[in-house]
Amino acid sequence: MKNAANVLTFSRILLAIAMVLASPFSAAFWVCYLCAGLSDVLDGMVARTYKQESNFGSRLDSIADFVFACAIAAVVVIHVSIPFGLWICAALIALLRFLGYAIGYWKYHTFSALHTYANKIAGALLFALPLLYGLLGITASGTLLCAVTAASAVEEVLITIRSKDLNRDCKSVFLACGTIQR
């Protein structure tokens, strides 16, 4: 297959949609959920192993991550009672994310989601949210997710503001990511 990595990434979008359409927390939900998570782990490895890395693939990965995050959020929002404080936190994080993307679009004229370590950790926690909910309850798991996701959103805004050139693979605000504006 010419670009198996992109096929894996695109499958995450389809699996996320199927996850929302499945009965909440049913066997079909969990199969879609786990397969989507597996596709997220494998697509980057396949792209690097078979030299299939591309700007399109990077953007598709960010879009698939966003669709998957929205799908998990939709299932949780519809089927779990969420404390008001977590709603406020989620709204503030969404505003931070949109601010970062707006600044990135203004500076680079393209969608600018970054693949930082903090974003990867936040994504892993979001992936684990249904499991964490079962273990810790919504308040503890939601607070943990909000704290990590807020930190990753702030970091992405800072990197976007400080960087002259877009480097989607910038790993942290603490590491050199290319040309920094002074």
C-alpha positions as CSV (number, residue, x, y, z in Angstrom):
1,M,0.0,0.0,0.0
2,K,1.4,3.4,-1.0
3,N,0.6,5.1,2.2
4,A,-0.5,2.7,4.9
5,A,0.1,5.3,7.6
6,N,-2.5,7.7,6.2
7,V,-5.0,4.8,5.9
8,L,-4.5,4.0,9.6
9,T,-4.9,7.6,10.5
10,F,-8.1,8.0,8.4
11,S,-9.4,4.8,10.0
12,R,-9.3,6.6,13.4
13,I,-11.7,9.2,12.1
14,L,-14.1,6.4,10.9
15,L,-13.7,4.5,14.2
16,A,-14.4,7.7,16.2
17,I,-17.7,8.2,14.3
18,A,-18.6,4.6,14.8
19,M,-17.8,4.9,18.5
20,V,-20.3,7.8,18.9
21,L,-23.0,5.8,17.0
22,A,-22.5,2.7,19.1
23,S,-24.3,2.1,22.4
24,P,-22.3,3.9,25.1
25,F,-19.7,1.7,26.8
26,S,-21.0,-1.4,24.9
27,A,-18.7,-4.0,23.4
28,A,-19.0,-2.2,20.0
29,F,-18.0,1.1,21.6
30,W,-14.9,-0.5,23.3
31,V,-13.8,-2.3,20.1
32,C,-14.0,1.1,18.2
33,Y,-12.3,2.9,21.0
34,L,-9.4,0.4,21.4
35,C,-8.9,0.1,17.6
36,A,-8.8,3.9,17.3
37,G,-6.2,4.1,20.0
38,L,-4.2,1.4,18.3
39,S,-4.3,3.3,15.0
40,D,-3.0,6.4,16.8
41,V,0.0,4.4,18.1
42,L,0.7,2.6,14.9
43,D,0.3,5.4,12.2
44,G,3.4,7.3,13.3
45,M,5.5,4.2,13.6
46,V,4.4,3.0,10.2
47,A,5.0,6.4,8.6
48,R,8.6,6.5,10.1
49,T,9.4,2.9,9.3
50,Y,8.2,3.0,5.7
51,K,9.4,6.6,5.1
52,Q,5.8,7.7,4.5
53,E,6.0,10.9,6.6
54,S,4.4,13.9,5.0
55,N,2.9,17.3,5.8
56,F,-0.5,15.9,4.7
57,G,-0.1,12.9,7.0
58,S,0.9,15.2,9.9
59,R,-2.2,17.4,9.4
60,L,-4.4,14.3,8.9
61,D,-3.1,12.9,12.2
62,S,-4.0,16.2,14.0
63,I,-7.5,16.2,12.5
64,A,-8.0,12.5,13.4
65,D,-6.8,13.3,17.0
66,F,-9.3,16.2,17.1
67,V,-12.2,14.0,15.8
68,F,-11.4,11.2,18.2
69,A,-11.2,13.7,21.2
70,C,-14.5,15.2,20.1
71,A,-16.0,11.7,19.9
72,I,-14.8,10.7,23.4
73,A,-16.1,14.1,24.7
74,A,-19.5,13.6,23.1
75,V,-19.9,10.2,24.6
76,V,-18.9,11.4,28.1
77,V,-20.9,14.7,27.9
78,I,-24.1,12.9,26.8
79,H,-23.8,9.9,29.2
80,V,-22.0,11.1,32.3
81,S,-23.0,13.8,34.8
82,I,-20.2,16.3,34.8
83,P,-19.6,18.8,37.6
84,F,-20.0,22.5,36.7
85,G,-16.4,23.3,37.5
86,L,-15.2,20.8,34.9
87,W,-17.4,22.5,32.3
88,I,-15.8,25.8,33.1
89,C,-12.3,24.3,32.8
90,A,-13.2,22.5,29.5
91,A,-14.5,25.8,28.1
92,L,-11.4,27.7,29.1
93,I,-9.2,25.0,27.6
94,A,-11.2,25.1,24.3
95,L,-10.7,28.9,24.2
96,L,-7.0,28.4,24.7
97,R,-6.8,25.8,21.9
98,F,-8.8,28.0,19.5
99,L,-6.6,31.0,20.4
100,G,-3.4,29.0,19.6
101,Y,-4.9,27.8,16.3
102,A,-6.0,31.3,15.4
103,I,-2.6,32.7,16.2
104,G,-1.0,29.9,14.2
105,Y,-3.3,30.4,11.2
106,W,-2.6,34.2,11.3
107,K,1.2,33.7,11.4
108,Y,1.6,30.6,9.2
109,H,-1.6,30.6,7.0
110,T,-2.3,27.0,7.9
111,F,-3.6,24.8,10.7
112,S,-0.8,24.7,13.2
113,A,-1.5,22.0,15.8
114,L,1.8,20.9,17.4
115,H,3.0,17.4,18.3
116,T,4.5,18.3,21.7
117,Y,5.1,15.9,24.5
118,A,2.5,17.6,26.6
119,N,-0.1,17.3,23.8
120,K,0.8,13.6,23.5
121,I,0.3,13.1,27.3
122,A,-3.0,15.0,27.2
123,G,-4.1,12.9,24.3
124,A,-3.2,9.7,26.1
125,L,-5.1,10.9,29.2
126,L,-8.1,11.7,27.0
127,F,-7.9,8.3,25.5
128,A,-7.8,6.8,29.0
129,L,-10.7,9.0,30.2
130,P,-13.4,6.3,30.0
131,L,-11.1,3.9,31.9
132,L,-10.1,6.6,34.4
133,Y,-13.7,7.4,34.9
134,G,-14.4,3.8,35.9
135,L,-11.5,3.8,38.3
136,L,-11.5,7.3,39.8
137,G,-14.9,8.8,39.1
138,I,-15.6,11.9,37.0
139,T,-14.3,14.6,39.4
140,A,-10.8,13.1,39.9
141,S,-10.3,11.9,36.3
142,G,-11.7,15.2,34.9
143,T,-9.5,17.3,37.1
144,L,-6.4,15.4,36.1
145,L,-7.3,15.7,32.4
146,C,-8.1,19.4,32.7
147,A,-4.8,20.2,34.5
148,V,-2.7,18.3,31.9
149,T,-4.7,19.6,28.9
150,A,-4.6,23.2,30.2
151,A,-0.8,23.0,30.5
152,S,-0.4,21.5,27.0
153,A,-2.7,24.2,25.6
154,V,-0.7,27.0,27.3
155,E,2.5,25.5,26.1
156,E,1.2,25.3,22.5
157,V,0.1,29.0,22.6
158,L,3.5,30.0,23.9
159,I,5.4,28.0,21.2
160,T,3.2,29.4,18.5
161,I,3.7,33.0,19.7
162,R,7.5,32.6,20.1
163,S,8.3,30.7,16.9
164,K,9.0,32.5,13.7
165,D,8.5,29.3,11.6
166,L,6.0,26.6,12.1
167,N,7.5,23.3,13.4
168,R,4.7,20.9,14.1
169,D,7.2,18.5,15.6
170,C,8.4,20.9,18.3
171,K,8.4,18.7,21.4
172,S,8.4,21.3,24.2
173,V,8.6,25.0,24.9
174,F,11.8,24.1,26.8
175,L,13.5,22.6,23.7
176,A,14.8,24.4,20.7
177,C,12.2,24.3,18.0
178,G,13.6,26.3,15.2
179,T,13.8,30.1,14.8
180,I,12.5,31.9,17.9
181,Q,11.2,35.5,17.5
182,R,12.9,37.9,19.9
